[in-house]
Every structure is written in C-alpha cells, then in structure tokens.
Amino acid sequence: MKTHAEAGLLAKIAQMTHTPIYDVEMAYDAACDDLRKDAKSQDYIPLFAAKRVTAHFMKAAVR
C-alpha cells in the first residue's frame, strides 16, 4: 500500500515523463522489490526507486 506522498510522487513522475500511471506504479514496485533484496536500511528505498524509475522513463522518452 502506497502512502499519500508516494502516490503523489508517482503521479508527478507519470506526468513529467508522459507515461501512464499504471506503468510508473509497476516500475516503481519492481524497483522497490529489487532494492529491498540487498538493502541493509529501508529508509531510502522509496527515494532510490523513484530516481531509478524517473531515469528509466526519461531515457525511454529520448529514444
């Protein structure tokens, strides 16, 4: 379950990258799962996942 802040962040990423919110949510969830595997601290996972998703969709938009 996403917090209000996460939902707002994902909506902002979707708007900024012109990507459907569903695709952004799926990519964000996958990034969080991937980062949690080896994380010693869970504090910054949402930040790093958001950065990863934003970079992915920005890179895809350039192509």
Secondary structure, 3 states (H helix, E strand, C coil): CCCHHHHHHHHHHHHHHCCCHHHHHHHHHHHHHHHHHHCCCCCCHHHHHHHHHHHHHHHHHHC
